[in-house]
Amino acid sequence: MAHFEDATNEYSTVHSSDESEVLKKLRRATWLGTTKPQMLSDPIQGRFLAMVSGLVQPKRILEFGTFTGYSTICLAEGLAEGGTIDTLEINDELEHIQDQYWEMAGLKNVTRHIGHAHKTIASGVLEGPYDLIWIDADKEHQISYVDFAVKNLRIGGCLMVDNVIWGGAVLDKEKLAKPTSGGSRIHRLNKHIANHPQLENVLIPVWDGIQVARKIS
Ligand SMILES: C[S@@+](CC[C@H](N)C(=O)[O-])C[C@H]1O[C@@H](n2cnc3c(N)ncnc32)[C@H](O)[C@@H]1O
């Protein structure tokens, strides 16, 4: 059992809206057809993304880490009429799953950018302003993705970053003493977001922790 698969998470999930039938089928297809299905968002996390997106009603969303397209569908639930999503993914072997379930969910305006997110950013194809940015990929470079996000969000736009509790490692003094550990890296990321002069943020301890930030200047 992962640290976040606890009674609180179970209670919260049972007392939250359920994921759609399409998302249930995609969850099953991801577990049956991919080598790292544990990367998939948990139902409560997906409902949280859909809730925030529904409140923001974004015209433009940017996603780092498509995987099988689950969080893309959740984020798209809140899109404004005619809104679009750019999604970044390094693995080009998942497109058949994404295409199948995006079609089932009625997603039309998704642009997939295959390749290392760093290279996609450097190529200049992604131009702000975005209304909502979700970072769920490549933990090593997340501070640079946050900085890109802040530059490319509109004022008042929303940034969310996943796995910021890192399985409890950000609370583990031994892990934090090692600057190269995953826990240390995520701890630096959390400090970077909390101290960023252009952001106000709340670290929400849902699932493995999600940073939710608003660009204020
Ligand atoms: C945790 S999964 C994303 C899960 C997805 N957001 C969801 O909720 O179901 C992370 C994804 O990021 C991709 N990824 C890892 N490093 C990347 C990079 N440097 N650039 C783009 N994508 C990357 C992985 O291939 C993987 O599919």
The ligand as an SDF file (V2000), in Angstrom:
LIG
                    3D

 27 29  0  0  0  0  0  0  0  0999 V2000
    2.9880   10.3260  -14.2830 C   0  0  0  0  0  0  0  0  0  0  0  0
    2.8660   10.1250  -16.0120 S   0  0  0  0  0  0  0  0  0  0  0  0
    1.5710   11.2410  -16.4600 C   0  0  0  0  0  0  0  0  0  0  0  0
    0.2350   10.7450  -16.0060 C   0  0  0  0  0  0  0  0  0  0  0  0
   -0.9290   11.4980  -16.6120 C   0  0  0  0  0  0  0  0  0  0  0  0
   -0.7890   12.9350  -16.4360 N   0  0  0  0  0  0  0  0  0  0  0  0
   -2.2000   11.0190  -15.9470 C   0  0  0  0  0  0  0  0  0  0  0  0
   -2.7230   11.6940  -15.0810 O   0  0  0  0  0  0  0  0  0  0  0  0
   -2.6540    9.9130  -16.2510 O   0  0  0  0  0  0  0  0  0  0  0  0
    4.2910   10.9750  -16.6040 C   0  0  0  0  0  0  0  0  0  0  0  0
    4.4270   10.9810  -18.1060 C   0  0  0  0  0  0  0  0  0  0  0  0
    5.4660   11.9120  -18.4330 O   0  0  0  0  0  0  0  0  0  0  0  0
    6.2090   11.3910  -19.5050 C   0  0  0  0  0  0  0  0  0  0  0  0
    7.5350   12.0270  -19.4880 N   0  0  0  0  0  0  0  0  0  0  0  0
    8.5880   11.7090  -18.7000 C   0  0  0  0  0  0  0  0  0  0  0  0
    9.6310   12.5050  -18.9670 N   0  0  0  0  0  0  0  0  0  0  0  0
    9.2210   13.3670  -19.9270 C   0  0  0  0  0  0  0  0  0  0  0  0
    9.8500   14.4350  -20.6180 C   0  0  0  0  0  0  0  0  0  0  0  0
   11.1110   14.7730  -20.3690 N   0  0  0  0  0  0  0  0  0  0  0  0
    9.1440   15.0990  -21.5450 N   0  0  0  0  0  0  0  0  0  0  0  0
    7.8540   14.7590  -21.8280 C   0  0  0  0  0  0  0  0  0  0  0  0
    7.2000   13.7560  -21.1890 N   0  0  0  0  0  0  0  0  0  0  0  0
    7.8760   13.0650  -20.2630 C   0  0  0  0  0  0  0  0  0  0  0  0
    6.2410    9.8930  -19.2550 C   0  0  0  0  0  0  0  0  0  0  0  0
    6.5080    9.1800  -20.4540 O   0  0  0  0  0  0  0  0  0  0  0  0
    4.8530    9.6440  -18.6890 C   0  0  0  0  0  0  0  0  0  0  0  0
    3.9530    9.2290  -19.6910 O   0  0  0  0  0  0  0  0  0  0  0  0
  1  2  1  0
  2  3  1  0
  2 10  1  0
  3  4  1  0
  4  5  1  0
  5  6  1  0
  5  7  1  0
  7  8  2  0
  7  9  1  0
 10 11  1  0
 11 12  1  0
 11 26  1  0
 12 13  1  0
 13 14  1  0
 13 24  1  0
 14 15  1  0
 14 23  1  0
 15 16  2  0
 16 17  1  0
 17 18  1  0
 17 23  2  0
 18 19  1  0
 18 20  2  0
 20 21  1  0
 21 22  2  0
 22 23  1  0
 24 25  1  0
 24 26  1  0
 26 27  1  0
M  CHG  2   2   1   9  -1
M  END
$$$$
